[in-house]
């Protein structure tokens, strides 16, 4: 039943983002794998709309943070304010305290502000003034960024990129989809009229189901072979880390679960590998170049 609900969610999302079935499936897999998503593309192709879709349809509490060059870490995490009546400081929570955060145009903020997300993304908590505050569960960060060739951007460092389980691009729509967008109903209005497809508790149950998808020994050998190849390949400046291997397994499990299977196949790993590994293998490169590099790795390493 949960798989059917997931496909209903994908069908609903496909009514908003026309012709983007592959990207929607990858984005949902990222959420099912308890990962964070980075969307890199030129302005105006639907990056922000995708984040709104992934928040509204699963019924998640949503906050949008517009990243700018003057944004401070306290604008994201929150700030302690002195209360005269109690003669003490009280922490006022920032927008990070939501189930889904849209970090819009994340690479327009300074590296100091970008780093404010590191603890939240990795550990599901933040630390302010010596106190640790847990974040809501489930917790996701969907960040959008413009290509680094555009004016006013700060490239994300490798440590920040590695926190994102996947990076995808939406690309321009095809002619039929673009015509429907121009002449049809406003997609934001359509989304506002759509009810939540599933409650957050169901999403958590789906995540647990994905975590129990079986990975056979030969499949684990295949993942380790992919990791080892990147670490010993002179054309790869940075090899894939153990965290990348865990992300690859988690994403492949989610892809297999959406396909209605209780085990991972090599094709599942291959379908998610470019989105999981591309930004780790070629940081600073555009999505197409990074995914091409990842596909070269897949073509080189034999399937068991």
N, C-alpha and C positions, 0 to 999 in steps of 0.2 A: 504493500500500500504506500509506503514512504517513497519508493522509487516512482510510483505513478504521480504522487504529489510533486516530486522534483521535476518530472517532465511537464506537468501542468504549469509549473512556475516558468520553465524554459519557453513553453508555448506563449504564455502571457508576455514574457519579456521580448519575444521575437516580434510581437505586434507593435512594440515601441521602437526597438532597434531593428530596422528592416535589413534583412540579408546578412546578419551577423551571427549566424547559428554557431559557428566554431568558436568565436570569441565569447559568446554567452556561455557555452558549455565549459570552456576553460575557466571563466570567472566563477561559475558555480562550483566547479571542482576545487578551485582555490579555497572557497569558503568551506566546503565540506572537509577539506584537509586542514582546517583551522589555520589557514595562511592569510597573508596580506597581499594585496594586488596593486601593481604599478601599471598605469596605463599611459603610454607615451605616444603622442601624435600631435599633429598640427591643430591649432584652434578650430573649433566649429564642426568636428566630426562626431560628437556625441559622447565624449569621455565623461562629462558631468552627468549626462542623462543616464548612462550606464550605472553610475554610483547611486543615483536616485532609485533606479529600478531595483537594484540589489538590496536597497534598504527597505523600500515600501512593500514589495511582494512577500518577503519573509516576515514582515511586521516588526522590524528592528527599530529601536530608538536611534535617531539620526542627528548628527551635527555636521555642519559644513564649516571648515576653517579655510578662509582665503589667505593663502601664503603670499606675502609681499616682502619687500626688502627691509621694511621697518618693523616687521612682526617680531615680538620678543617671546622667549620661552614661557614666560608667565602668562602671556595671552593664550597659550595652549593648555598649560597645566593647571593654572590657577595661582592665586596670590594670598598671602596672609595679611589680614587687615586688623589693625589695633582697635579693640573695643573698649571704650572708656568705662562703661558700666561694670564690666568684669575685670578691667585692668589686665587684659591679656589679648593675645593674638588669636584670631579665628581664621581658619583656612576657607577661602571661597573657591569652590571647584570651577575649573575651566571647562571648555567644551570637549576636552578629551574624555570626559566621563559620559560616554554614550556607547551603545553597542556597535554602531558603525560610524566611523569618522571619514569624511571626505576631506583629504588634504589637497585642496585644489591648487594646481600650479606650484607644487612643492619645491621645484627647483628655482623659484623666484625669491625664496627666502635665503638668508645667510646660512652658512654651515652651522653656526651656533644654534640657530632656531631649528634647523633640520634635525640636529642631534637630540632635541628635546623629545623626539618620538622613540628613540632607541629602546629605553627601558620599557616603555609601554608596549611596544611591538613584540619584544622578546619575552617579557615576564608577566604581562597583563597587570601591571601596577606602575605607580609613579612614586617618586620620593621628593618631598618638598619640606624644607626647613627641618630636616632630620626625621620626618615622619613618613611612613609608607602607607599609601592608600590603594586598595585594590580597585581595579576597573570592572565594569559590568561584564557579565558573561552571557552569550558569546561576545567577543570583542574583535572587530576587524578594522583595519585601516585600508582604505582605497585611496591611493594617491594618483593624481594626474600630473603630468609634466609635459612641457613643450620641448621639442628637440633642442639640444644644447647649442645648436648653431644660431638660435634666435637670440635677439638682444635682451639683456637683463636677466640671464639665467646663471645659476651656480650649479655646476655638475654635482650630483650626489656622490659621496665617497663610497668606496667599496663596502665598508662596514654597514652603511645605510642600505645600499642595494641588496646586500645579502639578507637583510631582514624581510625582504619581499619574496614570498614563495614563487610568484610568477610576475613576469612583465609581458604585456600584450600591446598590440596596436590595433586600432579599429579600421583605419584606412577609409578611403572615399567610398561612398555607396555606388552600386551599379546604376545604370541609367533608369531602370524601372523603379528601383527603390527610391532614387532621388526624386523622380517625378511624383511618386506617391507622397513623399515628404512635403514637396512644394504645394501640392494641390489638395492634400488630405487634411484630416483633423490635426491640430497641434498636438505633438506627442506628449508634451507636459500636461495638457488638459486630459488626454487619454489616461495618463498615469494617475492623475489625481482622482479619476473616477473608478479606478480599479481597486477592489478590496484586496487585503492581504491574502495571499494564497495559502500560507501556512504560518502558524505562530512560532515564536522563537524556540519554544520547548521542542517542537518537532524538528527544527533545524539541528538542535543539539543531539536529538536521537539519531538523526541522519549521520551526523559526524561520528557518533559512536559506532554505528553500523559500518561505516567506511573503514574505521580503524581495525575492524575484525575481518576484513577481506584477506584471504589467505595469500601469502607470497611464498612460493616454493623455493627450495634451495637453488636450483639452476637460475631462477629469476634474480635471486640475490647475487649470484655469481655474475650475472649479466650487468647488474647495476655497478658492482665493484669493478668490473672490467671497464665500464664507461668512465668511472671516476679515475681509475689508474691511468687510462689513456690520456686524460687531460693533464694529469700531473707530470707525465713524462714526455709530453708533446712539446717540442721547441717552439711551435707556432702558437701555443697557448700561454700567455704571460702569467695567468693565475689558474692553477688547477682547482677542480671542484673540491670543496671541503666536506667533512662528514655531515655538516648541517645540510649541504646541498643534496647529499645522498638520502638523508631522512626526508627532505622535501620531495624528492623524486618518488620515493616509495609511497608517501602519503598521497601525492597527486595521482599516481597510477592506481592506487586503491580506490580513490574517489571516481576516477574515470571508469574502472571496471564495475563499480557499484552502480553507476548510472546506466551501464550497459546491461544490468540485470544479472551479473555474474558474481559468484562467491570466491573468485580467485583472479589473480592478476595474470595477464598474458603479455608476451613481449610487445605486442602492438600497443598496449596501454602505456607502457613506458615510452615507446617511440612517439606517441601522440602528444604527450605532455612534456617531453624532454626539451624541445626548443624554448618553450615558455618558461620552464624552470631553470634551465642552464644558460640560456643565451646571455642574460645580463650579468651572470657571474663569470662566464668565460671571456667576454669582451666588454668590460665596463667602459663606459664613455662612448661606445659605438651605438648607432641607431638600431632599432629593433630588427629591421630586415637583415642588416649585416651580421648582427649577433646570432640571429636564428639560422642564418646560412652557415655560420661557423659551427653551431650545434649540430646541424644536419650533416656536416662533414664528419663530425665525430661519430654519429650514428652509422654513416656509410662505411666507416673504417672498422668499427668493432663488430665482430661476428656475433650473431644471435645464437645462444646455446640450443 
